[in-house]
Amino acid sequence: MTPVEYKALRCKLGLTQAGLAAVLGVTRKTINARENGAKITEEAALAIRSLSSPNTEVVATAAEDATSD
């Protein structure tokens, strides 16, 4: 997965970098690095791909809850 594909998938999910970071349990800085050329491991690619399921609304709600604290 390329950084452009990673960012496009995050945007498709309707998540900010902070929101995706909260859902995946990493920092926003990690998400930013992946979108700007850092190596995206197979594990990281699988994690974001697993979010693009029929339950996308659940992901968005979880991200909102995680970032509202």
Buried (B, 14 or more C-beta within 10 A) or exposed (E): BEBEBBBEBBEEBEBBBBBBBBBBEBEBEBBBBBBEEBEBEEEBBEBBEEBEEEEBEEBBEBBBEBBEE
